[in-house]
Amino acid sequence: GQVIAVFANDQLDEKLESLKLAFRDSELNRRLHRRQSEIAKSQAEPENLRKLEKQLAELQDQVDQLVVRAPQSGEIIGRNLDTLIGAYLTGGSEIVSVGDERSKEVRLSIPQTDIHAFRDRLGSSLRAYFPDATVLKSPLSKIDPRASVVPIDDSLCAPNGGLLAVRSVSDDDEDRPATSFELLAPHFTGTMELNPAQSDRVLAGQRARVALRPYESV
């Protein structure tokens, strides 16, 4: 519930004020029509008021969302947060993440060639091997139904020391996430949820290899 960020949108504010004025004008017109016994106009005005009231509620909700609050307890996670101050952002832009050190998950990038083997193990425990010899055993809880060529994290891409083959792409497309790489072949995203004790043993952002069976890296 704590405030994370406050945005300004002058156009939205102006539109809200304009709607409030229109709503007040409609209320005054309804009273005026009643006094002048203009029955038809008096009966039509309530419908206009209901429409304006609905528009006002929708617009007020958008204005309220300009104040971003924490959806859960945790810590703010993000890079170069100072650069966001005074910056222009489009709708849907990610500003920060809110993370809990005792609630982590291992996210898997699964190639299409291996997806059937992993789906057969959905709900079963897999092993995640970390570089410092830490091995965590946890159930594969979820696999996204659709594959994507967008990497789940740029650190997994070969140019950044990862194992995934990628090609550079233009980031001019507003519909794409802010990434400069695209996988050569679509991958599915899987999730292994870690319990609090396991979460304490690893750091957010660490890379690991996940095997279907011990010592077999897939």
Backbone as JSON, one array per atom type, in Angstrom:
{
  "sequence": "GQVIAVFANDQLDEKLESLKLAFRDSELNRRLHRRQSEIAKSQAEPENLRKLEKQLAELQDQVDQLVVRAPQSGEIIGRNLDTLIGAYLTGGSEIVSVGDERSKEVRLSIPQTDIHAFRDRLGSSLRAYFPDATVLKSPLSKIDPRASVVPIDDSLCAPNGGLLAVRSVSDDDEDRPATSFELLAPHFTGTMELNPAQSDRVLAGQRARVALRPYESV",
  "N": [[0.78, -1.22, 0.0], [2.11, 1.17, 0.27], [3.22, 4.24, -1.28], [4.83, 4.07, -4.36], [5.47, 5.4, -6.74], [4.68, 8.54, -8.32], [2.81, 9.79, -10.91], [2.35, 12.25, -13.53], [-0.2, 13.51, -15.57], [-1.22, 15.71, -17.66], [-3.14, 15.94, -19.69], [-5.01, 14.02, -18.99], [-5.88, 15.02, -16.54], [-7.06, 17.44, -17.37], [-9.12, 16.48, -18.97], [-10.64, 15.16, -17.06], [-11.49, 17.31, -15.42], [-13.01, 18.68, -17.3], [-15.08, 16.86, -17.75], [-16.26, 16.85, -15.23], [-17.29, 19.42, -15.14], [-19.15, 19.22, -17.23], [-20.87, 17.37, -16.1], [-21.87, 18.81, -13.9], [-23.17, 20.85, -15.3], [-25.15, 19.38, -16.59], [-26.68, 18.53, -14.41], [-27.66, 21.02, -13.54], [-29.16, 21.72, -15.78], [-31.17, 19.78, -15.7], [-32.57, 20.51, -13.37], [-33.44, 23.01, -14.17], [-35.12, 22.41, -16.36], [-37.14, 21.08, -15.02], [-38.23, 23.13, -13.43], [-39.26, 24.76, -15.41], [-41.16, 23.19, -16.39], [-40.63, 21.52, -18.54], [-41.15, 18.69, -19.67], [-40.28, 16.55, -21.44], [-37.58, 17.18, -21.94], [-36.68, 17.18, -19.33], [-36.95, 14.5, -18.65], [-35.1, 13.32, -20.33], [-32.62, 14.17, -19.48], [-31.66, 12.75, -17.1], [-30.66, 10.33, -18.21], [-28.49, 11.25, -19.66], [-26.98, 12.16, -17.52], [-26.36, 9.73, -16.25], [-24.67, 8.53, -18.13], [-22.55, 10.36, -18.15], [-21.76, 10.11, -15.51], [-20.79, 7.49, -15.46], [-18.63, 7.72, -17.24], [-17.11, 9.54, -15.79], [-16.41, 7.99, -13.53], [-14.8, 6.01, -14.7], [-12.72, 7.55, -15.75], [-11.76, 8.78, -13.44], [-10.74, 6.56, -12.17], [-8.55, 6.0, -13.81], [-7.02, 8.29, -13.31], [-6.53, 7.93, -10.58], [-4.8, 5.78, -10.74], [-2.45, 6.93, -11.42], [-1.02, 7.29, -9.18], [1.12, 5.07, -7.97], [1.03, 2.2, -6.05], [2.51, -0.12, -3.72], [1.91, -3.49, -4.43], [2.3, -5.6, -2.77], [4.12, -6.79, 0.15], [7.63, -6.14, 0.46], [10.77, -5.45, -1.2], [11.95, -2.68, -3.15], [13.02, -3.21, -6.43], [15.2, -2.44, -9.0], [16.93, -0.91, -11.8], [19.0, 1.98, -12.13], [17.18, 3.91, -11.03], [16.98, 6.61, -10.46], [17.0, 7.89, -12.9], [14.44, 7.82, -13.78], [13.03, 9.9, -12.73], [11.14, 12.62, -13.67], [11.03, 11.66, -16.23], [9.55, 10.72, -19.43], [7.04, 8.34, -19.85], [5.48, 5.64, -21.55], [2.17, 4.17, -21.59], [1.85, 1.14, -19.77], [4.53, 0.7, -19.37], [7.21, -0.82, -17.59], [8.16, 0.02, -14.36], [9.35, -0.51, -11.79], [10.22, -3.43, -9.84], [8.72, -5.31, -7.2], [10.1, -7.13, -4.75], [10.47, -10.1, -2.71], [12.8, -11.34, -0.58], [12.56, -13.86, 0.54], [10.91, -15.24, -1.06], [11.31, -16.63, -3.76], [11.76, -17.74, -7.19], [12.68, -20.17, -9.66], [13.14, -19.57, -12.98], [12.56, -21.13, -16.0], [13.93, -21.49, -19.26], [12.75, -23.14, -21.84], [13.5, -25.1, -24.6], [11.7, -25.85, -27.66], [12.18, -28.46, -28.52], [12.48, -29.9, -26.2], [10.16, -29.66, -24.77], [8.06, -31.56, -24.4], [9.18, -33.48, -22.74], [9.56, -32.01, -20.41], [6.95, -31.24, -19.82], [5.89, -33.68, -19.15], [6.96, -33.96, -16.67], [5.71, -32.1, -15.12], [4.75, -30.81, -12.06], [6.34, -32.57, -10.75], [9.47, -32.98, -8.93], [12.39, -31.16, -9.79], [15.91, -30.64, -10.31], [17.9, -27.82, -9.64], [20.92, -26.54, -10.6], [23.35, -24.52, -9.3], [26.06, -22.12, -9.87], [27.78, -22.0, -7.61], [27.9, -24.51, -6.58], [25.6, -25.04, -5.2], [22.68, -26.94, -4.93], [19.33, -27.15, -5.64], [16.25, -28.66, -5.0], [13.11, -28.75, -6.38], [9.55, -28.59, -7.1], [8.37, -28.55, -10.5], [6.25, -26.19, -11.19], [4.75, -24.79, -13.08], [4.19, -24.28, -16.59], [4.28, -22.07, -19.18], [1.73, -21.85, -21.65], [2.27, -20.96, -24.23], [4.9, -20.57, -26.6], [7.75, -18.35, -27.03], [9.8, -15.95, -28.75], [11.0, -14.03, -27.37], [13.46, -13.46, -25.0], [13.45, -14.56, -21.55], [15.11, -13.25, -19.88], [17.75, -11.0, -20.46], [20.24, -11.75, -19.57], [20.49, -14.43, -20.01], [21.2, -14.73, -22.6], [23.49, -15.48, -25.27], [25.4, -13.37, -26.03], [25.7, -12.11, -23.58], [26.96, -13.88, -21.97], [25.37, -16.04, -21.5], [23.61, -19.13, -22.45], [21.83, -19.18, -24.52], [21.1, -19.01, -27.93], [20.91, -16.14, -29.9], [19.68, -13.35, -31.85], [20.37, -9.96, -32.8], [17.95, -7.38, -32.5], [15.81, -4.67, -33.59], [14.63, -2.25, -31.3], [12.49, -0.62, -31.8], [9.86, -1.23, -31.98], [6.98, -0.65, -30.21], [5.38, -2.51, -29.01], [6.94, -4.57, -28.19], [8.85, -6.01, -25.5], [11.4, -4.24, -23.61], [14.04, -5.15, -24.97], [17.06, -6.14, -26.61], [17.51, -8.4, -27.98], [16.6, -11.42, -29.73], [15.38, -14.7, -29.6], [16.69, -17.44, -31.5], [15.1, -19.6, -31.9], [11.77, -20.41, -30.82], [11.02, -20.47, -27.3], [9.69, -22.05, -24.35], [8.4, -20.93, -21.18], [9.09, -22.0, -17.96], [8.34, -22.6, -14.46], [9.77, -22.96, -11.29], [8.94, -22.98, -8.04], [10.46, -21.71, -5.12], [10.92, -22.54, -1.67], [10.91, -20.61, 1.47], [13.34, -21.22, 2.89], [14.98, -22.26, 0.86], [15.03, -20.04, -0.81], [16.58, -18.26, 0.66], [19.1, -19.22, 0.2], [20.01, -18.56, -2.3], [20.67, -15.89, -4.68], [18.74, -13.24, -6.12], [18.6, -13.16, -9.62], [20.68, -14.89, -10.15], [22.11, -17.4, -12.28], [21.18, -20.7, -13.31], [21.42, -24.23, -14.03], [19.0, -26.51, -15.09], [17.95, -29.8, -14.52], [16.33, -32.75, -15.74], [16.89, -35.18, -14.65], [19.29, -36.17, -12.14], [22.54, -34.87, -12.79], [22.13, -34.71, -15.49], [22.06, -32.38, -17.74], [19.71, -30.33, -19.29]],
  "CA": [[0.0, 0.0, 0.0], [2.94, 2.38, 0.26], [3.38, 4.87, -2.59], [6.11, 3.8, -5.03], [5.73, 6.46, -7.72], [3.56, 9.43, -8.63], [2.91, 10.26, -12.29], [1.54, 13.41, -13.91], [-0.76, 13.44, -16.92], [-2.01, 16.94, -17.77], [-4.29, 15.72, -20.56], [-6.0, 13.26, -18.22], [-6.44, 15.94, -15.54], [-7.93, 18.39, -18.07], [-10.31, 15.74, -19.39], [-11.44, 14.92, -15.86], [-12.13, 18.58, -15.03], [-14.02, 18.98, -18.31], [-16.21, 15.97, -17.49], [-16.92, 17.32, -14.0], [-18.08, 20.6, -15.52], [-20.29, 18.74, -18.02], [-21.78, 16.72, -15.17], [-22.56, 19.87, -13.15], [-24.08, 21.52, -16.25], [-26.29, 18.48, -16.81], [-27.52, 18.59, -13.21], [-28.34, 22.32, -13.56], [-30.17, 21.67, -16.85], [-32.29, 18.96, -15.23], [-33.36, 21.32, -12.44], [-34.06, 24.09, -14.95], [-36.22, 21.84, -17.14], [-38.24, 20.79, -14.09], [-38.88, 24.38, -13.04], [-39.98, 25.3, -16.55], [-42.14, 22.16, -16.79], [-40.26, 20.93, -19.83], [-41.19, 17.28, -19.28], [-39.46, 15.7, -22.32], [-36.17, 17.48, -21.68], [-36.42, 16.77, -17.95], [-36.82, 13.04, -18.62], [-33.91, 12.93, -21.1], [-31.39, 14.58, -18.78], [-31.09, 11.71, -16.23], [-29.88, 9.38, -19.02], [-27.21, 11.92, -19.93], [-26.25, 12.17, -16.26], [-25.84, 8.38, -16.01], [-23.53, 8.35, -19.05], [-21.44, 11.19, -17.66], [-21.31, 9.53, -14.24], [-19.99, 6.31, -15.79], [-17.37, 8.22, -17.81], [-16.35, 10.13, -14.69], [-15.87, 6.92, -12.69], [-13.72, 5.37, -15.46], [-11.61, 8.49, -15.86], [-11.22, 8.95, -12.09], [-9.94, 5.35, -11.91], [-7.27, 6.19, -14.52], [-6.26, 9.31, -12.56], [-6.07, 7.31, -9.33], [-3.7, 4.87, -11.05], [-1.21, 7.72, -11.57], [-0.29, 7.05, -7.93], [1.39, 3.63, -7.97], [1.27, 1.7, -4.7], [3.07, -1.47, -3.64], [0.85, -4.5, -4.37], [2.65, -6.61, -1.77], [5.28, -6.41, 0.96], [8.9, -6.52, -0.17], [11.74, -4.38, -1.45], [11.99, -2.16, -4.52], [14.12, -3.72, -7.24], [15.25, -1.77, -10.3], [18.22, -0.32, -12.17], [19.03, 3.4, -12.51], [15.86, 4.46, -10.71], [17.03, 8.08, -10.47], [16.77, 8.39, -14.25], [13.0, 7.84, -14.04], [12.47, 11.16, -12.24], [10.94, 13.58, -14.74], [11.06, 11.02, -17.54], [8.27, 10.44, -20.08], [6.83, 6.91, -20.0], [4.24, 5.26, -22.22], [1.33, 3.27, -20.81], [2.3, -0.24, -19.74], [5.97, 0.6, -19.11], [7.58, -1.34, -16.28], [8.99, 1.01, -13.65], [10.16, -1.23, -10.8], [9.65, -4.68, -9.33], [8.7, -5.42, -5.74], [10.52, -8.51, -4.48], [10.61, -10.6, -1.35], [13.98, -12.21, -0.57], [12.21, -15.2, 0.98], [9.92, -15.79, -1.98], [11.94, -16.61, -5.08], [11.43, -18.85, -8.09], [13.59, -20.42, -10.76], [12.41, -19.51, -14.25], [13.23, -21.96, -16.99], [13.74, -21.24, -20.68], [12.71, -24.52, -22.35], [13.37, -25.17, -26.07], [10.58, -26.66, -28.15], [12.58, -29.87, -28.64], [12.45, -30.55, -24.88], [8.96, -29.28, -24.03], [7.27, -32.73, -24.02], [9.84, -34.11, -21.58], [9.3, -31.19, -19.23], [5.51, -31.31, -19.5], [5.66, -34.97, -18.48], [7.43, -33.83, -15.29], [4.99, -31.02, -14.46], [4.35, -31.21, -10.72], [7.42, -33.38, -10.16], [10.63, -32.2, -8.5], [13.58, -31.08, -10.64], [17.08, -30.1, -9.62], [18.52, -26.63, -10.21], [22.35, -26.52, -10.23], [23.89, -23.16, -9.31], [27.52, -22.11, -10.06], [28.55, -22.18, -6.37], [27.67, -25.91, -6.16], [24.29, -25.18, -4.55], [21.69, -27.7, -5.69], [18.01, -27.03, -5.02], [15.25, -29.55, -5.57], [11.8, -28.11, -6.23], [8.62, -29.02, -8.15], [8.07, -27.72, -11.67], [4.85, -25.85, -10.88], [4.01, -24.17, -14.18], [4.8, -24.04, -17.89], [3.41, -21.22, -20.0], [1.24, -22.63, -22.79], [2.77, -20.45, -25.51], [6.33, -20.31, -26.74], [8.04, -16.99, -27.46], [11.19, -15.71, -29.14], [11.52, -13.0, -26.46], [14.12, -14.12, -23.86], [12.88, -14.17, -20.25], [16.06, -12.3, -19.29], [18.88, -10.82, -21.38], [21.45, -12.38, -19.04], [20.55, -15.8, -20.51], [21.58, -14.69, -24.02], [24.91, -15.77, -25.51], [26.3, -12.19, -25.95], [25.88, -11.72, -22.17], [27.54, -14.99, -21.23], [24.4, -17.12, -21.34], [23.69, -20.25, -23.37], [20.78, -19.12, -25.54], [21.47, -18.39, -29.2], [20.01, -15.02, -30.19], [20.09, -12.35, -32.85], [20.03, -8.59, -32.4], [16.74, -6.85, -33.14], [15.51, -3.28, -33.31], [13.65, -2.09, -30.21], [11.58, 0.46, -32.17], [8.48, -1.7, -31.84], [6.5, -0.34, -28.86], [4.68, -3.67, -28.45], [7.92, -5.52, -27.69], [9.54, -5.63, -24.26], [12.65, -3.5, -23.83], [15.16, -6.07, -25.11], [17.74, -5.96, -27.89], [17.78, -9.72, -28.53], [15.5, -12.31, -30.06], [15.84, -16.07, -29.67], [16.67, -18.01, -32.84], [13.96, -20.53, -31.91], [10.87, -20.13, -29.69], [11.19, -21.21, -26.05], [8.62, -21.99, -23.36], [8.86, -20.5, -19.85], [8.63, -22.82, -16.85], [8.57, -22.01, -13.14], [9.98, -23.78, -10.09], [8.83, -22.11, -6.87], [11.35, -22.07, -4.01], [10.4, -22.22, -0.34], [11.72, -19.56, 2.11], [14.7, -21.7, 3.21], [15.73, -22.33, -0.4], [15.2, -18.67, -1.31], [17.68, -17.64, 1.4], [20.38, -19.79, -0.22], [20.4, -18.04, -3.61], [20.42, -14.47, -4.9], [17.94, -12.92, -7.3], [19.41, -12.89, -10.8], [21.65, -15.95, -10.4], [21.76, -18.36, -13.31], [21.31, -22.1, -12.91], [21.04, -25.23, -15.02], [17.96, -27.38, -14.54], [17.99, -31.13, -15.11], [15.21, -33.65, -15.49], [17.45, -36.19, -13.75], [20.59, -35.73, -11.63], [23.71, -34.86, -13.65], [21.77, -34.62, -16.91], [21.66, -31.01, -18.03], [18.88, -30.3, -20.5]],
  "C": [[0.82, 1.27, 0.0], [3.11, 2.92, -1.17], [4.78, 4.6, -3.13], [6.47, 4.94, -5.97], [4.47, 7.28, -7.94], [3.79, 9.99, -10.04], [2.02, 11.48, -12.5], [1.07, 13.22, -15.34], [-1.72, 14.61, -17.09], [-3.26, 16.73, -18.61], [-5.41, 14.99, -19.82], [-6.67, 14.16, -17.2], [-7.43, 16.91, -16.19], [-9.23, 17.71, -18.49], [-11.24, 15.47, -18.22], [-12.18, 16.17, -15.43], [-13.25, 18.95, -16.0], [-15.28, 18.13, -18.11], [-16.98, 16.39, -16.25], [-17.8, 18.53, -14.29], [-19.32, 20.18, -16.3], [-21.33, 18.08, -17.12], [-22.58, 17.76, -14.37], [-23.57, 20.6, -14.04], [-25.34, 20.69, -16.48], [-27.24, 18.5, -15.62], [-28.31, 19.9, -13.18], [-29.44, 22.33, -14.61], [-31.4, 20.87, -16.42], [-33.19, 19.76, -14.29], [-34.12, 22.42, -13.18], [-35.27, 23.58, -15.74], [-37.42, 21.53, -16.24], [-39.0, 22.05, -13.71], [-39.73, 24.94, -14.17], [-40.99, 24.31, -17.12], [-41.89, 21.61, -18.19], [-40.07, 19.42, -19.61], [-40.23, 16.42, -20.11], [-37.96, 15.91, -22.03], [-35.77, 17.03, -20.26], [-36.2, 15.27, -17.84], [-35.55, 12.57, -19.35], [-32.62, 13.19, -20.34], [-30.82, 13.5, -17.85], [-30.25, 10.67, -16.98], [-28.5, 9.95, -19.34], [-26.34, 11.94, -18.68], [-25.62, 10.8, -15.97], [-24.62, 8.1, -16.88], [-22.31, 9.12, -18.55], [-20.87, 10.63, -16.36], [-20.41, 8.31, -14.48], [-18.62, 6.73, -16.35], [-16.47, 8.82, -16.72], [-15.68, 9.06, -13.84], [-14.68, 6.25, -13.39], [-12.49, 6.26, -15.52], [-10.94, 8.71, -14.5], [-10.34, 7.75, -11.72], [-8.58, 5.47, -12.59], [-6.39, 7.21, -13.78], [-5.71, 8.73, -11.26], [-4.86, 6.41, -9.56], [-2.39, 5.61, -11.33], [-0.39, 7.66, -10.29], [-0.12, 5.53, -7.8], [1.76, 3.19, -6.56], [1.78, 0.25, -4.74], [1.93, -2.49, -3.53], [1.08, -5.56, -3.31], [3.83, -6.09, -0.94], [6.54, -6.87, 0.25], [9.82, -5.33, -0.29], [11.69, -3.96, -2.91], [13.24, -2.69, -5.23], [14.08, -3.0, -8.59], [16.61, -1.15, -10.53], [18.03, 1.16, -12.52], [17.69, 4.1, -12.24], [15.84, 5.99, -10.75], [16.71, 8.66, -11.85], [15.28, 8.45, -14.59], [12.37, 9.16, -13.63], [12.37, 12.16, -13.39], [10.91, 12.98, -16.13], [9.65, 10.82, -18.09], [8.16, 8.93, -20.28], [5.51, 6.66, -20.7], [3.46, 4.3, -21.33], [1.83, 1.83, -20.91], [3.79, -0.41, -19.49], [6.22, 0.05, -17.71], [8.49, -0.33, -15.6], [9.91, 0.32, -12.64], [9.5, -2.59, -10.54], [9.65, -4.6, -7.81], [8.98, -6.88, -5.41], [10.63, -8.82, -3.01], [11.75, -11.61, -1.35], [13.67, -13.64, -0.17], [11.13, -15.84, 0.11], [10.46, -15.68, -3.4], [11.45, -17.79, -5.91], [12.54, -18.98, -9.13], [12.76, -20.42, -12.03], [13.22, -20.24, -15.32], [12.91, -21.5, -18.41], [13.88, -22.59, -21.38], [12.55, -24.52, -23.86], [12.23, -26.1, -26.48], [10.92, -28.15, -28.21], [12.46, -30.63, -27.32], [11.12, -30.38, -24.16], [8.14, -30.5, -23.59], [7.86, -33.41, -22.79], [9.56, -33.33, -20.3], [7.82, -31.22, -18.83], [5.18, -32.62, -18.79], [6.07, -34.91, -17.02], [6.74, -32.7, -14.53], [4.42, -31.51, -13.13], [5.38, -32.05, -10.01], [8.61, -32.49, -9.82], [11.77, -32.3, -9.51], [14.72, -30.51, -9.81], [17.63, -28.9, -10.38], [19.95, -26.55, -9.68], [22.88, -25.11, -10.39], [25.42, -23.2, -9.38], [28.32, -22.36, -8.79], [28.34, -23.56, -5.75], [26.39, -26.09, -5.34], [23.35, -25.94, -5.48], [20.35, -27.63, -4.95], [17.02, -27.92, -5.77], [13.87, -28.97, -5.3], [10.88, -28.57, -7.35], [8.53, -28.02, -9.3], [6.58, -27.4, -11.6], [4.06, -25.34, -12.07], [4.85, -24.12, -15.44], [3.83, -23.2, -18.71], [2.99, -21.97, -21.26], [1.79, -22.2, -24.14], [4.27, -20.22, -25.48], [6.54, -18.88, -27.26], [9.51, -16.88, -27.85], [11.8, -14.61, -28.28], [12.17, -13.69, -25.26], [13.53, -13.65, -22.53], [13.82, -13.24, -19.5], [17.26, -12.22, -20.22], [20.16, -11.49, -20.88], [21.59, -13.83, -19.52], [21.04, -15.87, -21.95], [23.09, -14.84, -24.19], [25.81, -14.53, -25.46], [26.56, -11.72, -24.52], [26.43, -12.85, -21.32], [26.58, -16.13, -20.97], [24.56, -18.18, -22.41], [22.71, -20.17, -24.53], [21.25, -18.36, -26.78], [20.44, -17.33, -29.57], [20.53, -14.22, -31.37], [19.65, -10.98, -32.37], [18.8, -8.13, -33.17], [16.59, -5.39, -32.78], [14.48, -3.21, -32.2], [12.7, -0.93, -30.49], [10.12, 0.08, -31.99], [8.01, -1.51, -30.41], [5.83, -1.54, -28.2], [5.65, -4.7, -27.89], [8.46, -5.05, -26.35], [10.86, -4.94, -24.59], [13.83, -4.48, -23.86], [15.78, -5.87, -26.48], [18.03, -7.3, -28.55], [16.49, -10.49, -28.8], [16.05, -13.72, -30.2], [15.75, -16.59, -31.11], [15.52, -19.0, -33.0], [13.08, -20.24, -30.7], [11.17, -21.03, -28.5], [9.95, -21.05, -25.18], [9.22, -21.56, -22.02], [8.24, -21.39, -18.78], [8.98, -22.16, -15.53], [8.72, -23.09, -12.08], [9.94, -22.85, -8.9], [9.72, -22.63, -5.74], [10.69, -21.71, -2.68], [11.31, -21.2, 0.33], [13.15, -19.99, 2.41], [15.56, -21.77, 1.96], [16.01, -20.93, -0.94], [16.36, -17.97, -0.63], [19.05, -18.09, 0.9], [20.88, -19.24, -1.56], [20.03, -16.56, -3.73], [19.55, -14.28, -6.14], [18.88, -12.59, -8.46], [20.48, -13.94, -11.07], [21.16, -16.87, -11.51], [21.99, -19.77, -12.8], [20.99, -22.98, -14.1], [20.03, -26.15, -14.35], [17.96, -28.7, -15.28], [16.74, -31.92, -14.78], [15.62, -34.75, -14.54], [18.82, -35.7, -13.28], [21.69, -35.9, -12.67], [23.39, -34.87, -15.14], [21.24, -33.23, -17.18], [20.86, -31.0, -19.34], [18.9, -28.88, -21.08]]
}
